[in-house]
Amino acid sequence: MNSPQYPIVLVHGIVLKDVFFIRAFGRIGRALEEAGCTVFTADTDGFGTIETNAAQLKACILRVLEETGAEKVNLIAHSKGGLDAKYMLCRLGMGEKVASLTTLATPHRGAKIATWIFHLPKFLTKWIAFWVDLWYRLFRDKHPDSLAVCRQLQASPNAAIDGLTVPANIYCQSYSTTLTRSRDDFIMGIPYLITRRLEQTPSDGLVSAQSAQFGNYRGDAFSQPISHSEVAGYSLKKKNRARVCAFYCDLAKELAALGF
């Protein structure tokens, strides 16, 4: 296939990251490489704030540009990774280093399940956050702060991301995904039940279709139900693996056709 002229940097959201034998995007990176793309995965914290992860993403992109000799990169960002990328582009002077930003299931307007978490007893949220941050330090997070991350993902204006406008020279597009039954995804099943009560629009288990809209909104990435974790290549059923990898390869073809 015709591959993009600029390298692709995959930007993960919370929880998933490249650590030990785990790959943030599963087999997606390999599928893109087999299709002729130059692919990197951003080395950002699994539970870092938008600000700290944006700085890590900037450093990653500068390393990619130095290694490849390319002038720019294409960003494909999942979930909170899209917010990290937006902050980087708007606040850290990287507008000339990025050709395109594609966000997948990114909570541009927040996620109500994050707001719901703060209705739990304070001692419980602090106890959970302590152990999450401890584990992610073991997973090589530099600045884990899960409570701060949840605050930033609430469905309300946030000082870090509210009103950010990506430079006009960068092509921006977005996709949502939708889950229709809790039993269709073991990982997202319980979050989906909570989100379905909180959200009045379709969601992928964590992020509503409405919240995922940004730039040129392309609608649902799949005609079949695909969860928030599946679109990043995690917990994929065999029947969905090929179509998810094909989606990323088709996305790369589109970027190539647009001259990116």
C-alpha positions in Angstrom: 0.0 0.0 0.0 1.0 3.7 -0.3 2.4 4.6 3.1 2.4 8.0 4.7 5.5 10.1 4.0 5.8 11.0 7.7 6.3 8.4 10.6 3.2 7.4 12.6 3.4 7.8 16.4 0.8 5.8 18.3 -0.2 7.6 21.5 -1.8 5.5 24.2 -4.2 6.6 26.9 -4.4 5.6 30.6 -3.6 2.1 31.9 -2.1 0.6 28.7 1.6 1.3 27.9 4.6 -0.6 26.6 6.0 -2.4 29.6 7.6 -5.8 29.9 5.8 -8.1 27.4 2.7 -5.8 27.2 2.2 -3.7 24.1 0.0 -0.6 24.4 -1.5 -1.2 20.9 -1.2 -5.0 20.7 -0.5 -6.2 17.2 -1.5 -2.9 15.5 2.0 -1.5 15.3 3.2 -4.7 13.6 0.3 -4.6 11.2 1.2 -1.1 10.2 4.9 -1.9 9.7 4.0 -4.9 7.6 1.9 -2.5 5.4 5.1 -0.4 4.9 4.6 2.3 7.6 7.3 3.7 9.9 5.7 3.3 13.3 6.6 4.3 16.9 4.7 4.1 20.2 5.0 7.1 22.5 6.8 6.3 25.7 4.4 8.2 28.1 3.2 7.4 31.6 0.2 5.2 32.0 -1.2 7.4 34.7 0.6 10.8 34.1 -1.3 14.0 34.0 -2.0 15.7 30.7 0.8 18.2 31.3 3.5 15.7 32.2 2.5 13.3 29.5 2.5 16.1 26.9 6.1 16.9 27.8 7.0 13.2 27.5 5.2 13.1 24.1 7.2 16.1 22.9 10.5 14.5 23.9 9.4 11.2 22.1 8.5 13.1 18.9 11.8 15.0 18.8 13.6 11.6 19.2 11.6 10.2 16.3 12.4 13.1 14.1 16.1 12.9 14.9 16.2 9.1 14.3 14.2 9.2 11.0 15.2 12.6 9.6 11.6 13.3 9.0 10.2 16.9 9.2 6.9 15.9 10.9 5.0 13.0 12.3 1.4 11.7 12.1 -0.2 11.2 15.5 -2.8 8.5 16.1 -4.0 8.9 19.7 -6.3 6.7 21.7 -8.3 7.9 24.7 -6.5 10.4 27.0 -3.6 10.2 24.6 -5.6 12.6 22.4 -5.8 15.1 25.2 -2.0 14.8 25.8 -1.4 15.5 22.1 -3.7 18.5 22.0 -2.0 20.1 25.1 1.4 19.4 23.5 0.4 21.1 20.2 -1.3 24.1 21.9 1.1 24.7 24.8 4.5 23.2 24.0 5.3 24.7 20.6 5.1 21.5 18.5 2.7 22.8 15.9 5.3 22.7 13.1 6.4 19.1 14.0 3.0 17.4 13.5 1.2 16.9 10.2 -2.0 15.3 11.5 -3.7 14.2 14.7 -6.3 11.4 14.7 -8.0 10.7 17.9 -9.8 7.5 18.7 -12.3 7.4 21.6 -10.8 10.5 23.2 -12.9 12.2 25.9 -12.6 15.7 24.5 -15.6 16.7 26.6 -14.7 14.5 29.6 -16.0 11.2 30.8 -18.9 11.0 33.3 -17.5 7.9 34.8 -14.5 9.9 36.0 -16.9 12.3 37.7 -18.7 9.3 39.2 -15.5 8.1 40.8 -15.4 11.2 43.0 -18.8 10.3 44.4 -17.2 7.3 46.1 -15.9 7.7 49.7 -12.8 9.8 49.7 -10.8 7.3 51.7 -11.6 4.7 49.1 -10.5 6.8 46.1 -7.3 7.8 47.9 -6.5 4.1 48.9 -7.1 2.9 45.3 -5.0 5.8 43.9 -2.1 5.0 46.2 -1.9 1.4 44.9 -2.4 2.4 41.3 0.4 4.9 41.5 2.7 2.5 43.3 2.2 -0.2 40.6 2.7 2.2 37.8 6.0 3.4 39.3 7.0 -0.3 39.1 5.8 -0.1 35.5 8.3 2.7 35.0 5.9 5.6 35.1 7.9 8.7 36.0 5.1 10.9 37.4 2.0 8.7 38.2 -0.9 10.7 39.7 -4.1 8.7 39.1 -6.3 11.0 41.2 -5.2 14.1 39.3 -5.8 12.2 36.0 -9.3 11.3 37.1 -10.0 15.0 37.9 -8.8 16.0 34.5 -11.1 13.5 32.8 -14.2 14.7 34.5 -17.1 15.8 32.3 -16.6 19.5 33.2 -14.3 22.3 32.1 -10.7 21.7 33.0 -7.9 24.2 33.2 -5.5 22.0 31.3 -7.7 21.3 28.3 -10.6 23.6 28.2 -10.6 25.9 25.2 -7.5 24.5 23.5 -7.4 25.2 19.8 -5.0 23.1 17.7 -3.0 25.1 15.1 -4.8 25.3 11.8 -2.0 23.8 9.8 -2.5 20.4 11.5 -5.2 18.1 10.0 -7.4 16.9 12.8 -10.0 14.1 12.7 -11.7 11.9 15.3 -13.5 8.6 15.6 -15.8 7.1 18.3 -16.5 3.5 19.0 -19.6 1.9 20.5 -20.3 -1.1 22.7 -23.8 -2.4 22.9 -23.7 -5.2 25.5 -21.7 -5.6 28.6 -21.0 -9.2 27.9 -19.3 -8.4 24.7 -16.2 -7.3 26.4 -14.8 -8.8 29.6 -12.6 -5.7 30.4 -15.2 -3.0 29.6 -18.3 -4.8 30.7 -18.7 -3.3 34.2 -17.5 0.2 33.1 -20.1 0.0 30.3 -22.9 -0.7 32.7 -21.9 2.3 34.8 -21.4 4.6 31.8 -24.8 3.5 30.3 -26.5 4.8 33.4 -24.6 8.1 33.4 -24.5 8.8 29.6 -27.6 9.4 27.5 -25.7 8.7 24.3 -23.9 5.6 22.9 -20.5 4.9 24.4 -17.7 2.4 24.1 -17.7 1.6 27.8 -15.9 4.7 28.9 -16.3 7.6 26.4 -19.5 8.7 24.8 -19.7 9.3 21.0 -20.5 12.9 21.7 -17.4 13.4 23.8 -15.2 11.8 21.2 -16.0 14.4 18.5 -13.1 16.6 17.5 -12.0 18.3 14.3 -13.3 16.3 11.3 -15.5 13.8 13.2 -15.8 10.7 11.1 -18.4 8.9 13.2 -18.0 5.3 14.6 -14.8 3.7 13.4 -16.6 0.3 13.0 -20.1 -0.8 12.0 -19.8 -3.6 14.6 -19.6 -3.1 18.4 -16.0 -2.4 19.4 -15.1 -1.4 22.9 -12.8 1.3 24.3 -10.0 -1.2 24.9 -10.5 -3.2 21.7 -9.9 -0.1 19.5 -6.4 0.1 21.0 -5.7 -3.6 20.2 -6.3 -4.8 23.8 -8.5 -7.8 24.8 -9.4 -8.3 21.1 -11.5 -11.3 20.2 -10.1 -13.2 17.2 -13.0 -12.1 15.1 -12.3 -8.4 15.7 -8.5 -8.5 15.5 -8.3 -8.4 11.7 -10.9 -5.6 11.3 -9.2 -3.4 14.0 -5.8 -3.9 12.4 -7.3 -3.2 8.9 -8.9 0.0 10.2 -5.4 1.4 11.2 -4.0 0.3 7.9 -6.8 2.0 6.0 -6.3 5.1 8.1 -2.6 5.1 7.1 -3.7 4.9 3.5 -5.9 7.9 3.9 -3.1 9.9 5.5 -0.9 9.0 2.6 -3.5 10.1 0.1 -3.8 13.4 1.9 -0.1 13.9 1.5 0.8 13.2 5.1 
